[in-house]
Amino acid sequence: MDLVELVYEITKSFPAEEKFGLISQMRRAAVSAPSNISEGAADRSHQQFVNFLSISIGSLNELSTQFEISLRIGYINKINHEKAQNLIDECLKTTFGLKRSVEQRYL
């Protein structure tokens, strides 16, 4: 959830012409990550939960790429890029760990 808040805060300063482009993509990817974890945990089979965790990991990787693009085209500075990347890495580590745990326990 901290990552979602950070994405919304950082993308507020993006150019208006990115409203339906990069801003929208980044916000959707950020919201998708915790949403898929929540949805997957809600009365699903273990295999379905693993699937939702994989989707969440994909969204986090997508967001990482979008932050790299934002840095390269000058929409964010290195400090915000590093702050976002650190949070993404933390989320990826946690999500991968949860996925591995569910796989080992139930598959």
N, C-alpha and C positions, 0 to 999 in steps of 0.2 A: 504494500500500500504506500510505503514511503517513495517507492519508485514512481508510482502513478502520480503522486503529488508533485514530485520533481519534474516529471515530463510536462505536466500542465503548467507549472511555473516557468520552466525554460521556454516552452513554445509560445508563451504569451508575447515574447519579444520578437518572434519571427515576422517577416514581412506579411502584410495582409494578403498578397497574392498566393501565399502558401496555405491559406485557410482550408482549401479543399484538396491540397496536395500533401506535403510533408507533415504539416501539423496534424491533419486528420489521420494519416497513416501511423504516426508516432503515438498519438493518443489511443488509437484503437489497439495497437500492439501492446501498449502498456496496460490497458484495461483488460485485455484478453488473457494475459498471463495469470493473474490471481483469479479471474473469473473461471477459467478452465480448471484450475485446481479445485475451486469450490464446487463447481458442477460435477467434476469427476468423483469427488468424495461423497456426493449426495446419493446414497442408495444405488450405487452402481456395482457391477461385478469388479473383481480385482483387475481383470484384463481391460475393462473399460476405463478404470481409474488410471492404469498405466498409459492408455491411449490419450486421455485428457492431459496427463502430465507431459507426454511427448509434445502435444500441441502447445502447451505452456512454454516448454523449452524452445520450440520453434519461434514463438512470439518474442521471447527474450532475445534470441539471436537476431531476429529481424530488427528489433529495436536497437541493438548494438550497431548494426549496419547503418541504420538511419541516423544515429548519433555521429558515426564516422563521416557520413555524407554531410551532415550539418556542420561539422567542424571544417571539412575541406572546402565548403562553399562559403564559409565565413558567417554562418548564422549563430554559432556558439564559439566561446573561447575555450582554451585548453583546460582551464580550471573546471568549468561546467562539464566539459567532456569527461574529464577524469572522475569527477563526482558521480556522474551518471554511470560511467563504465564500472566503477567500483560497486555501485548498487546492483547493476545488472549481473556482475560476476558473483556477488553474494547470493542473489536470487537463483542464478543458474546452479551454483554449488548446492544450495538447499533443495532445489527441485530435483536435480540429478540424484541426490542422496535419498530423497523420499521415493523416487521412482525405483532405484536399486533396491531399497528396503522392501517395497511392495512386491517387486518381481521375485526377490529371494524368498520371501515369506509365503507367497501364495501360488507362484507359477511352477 
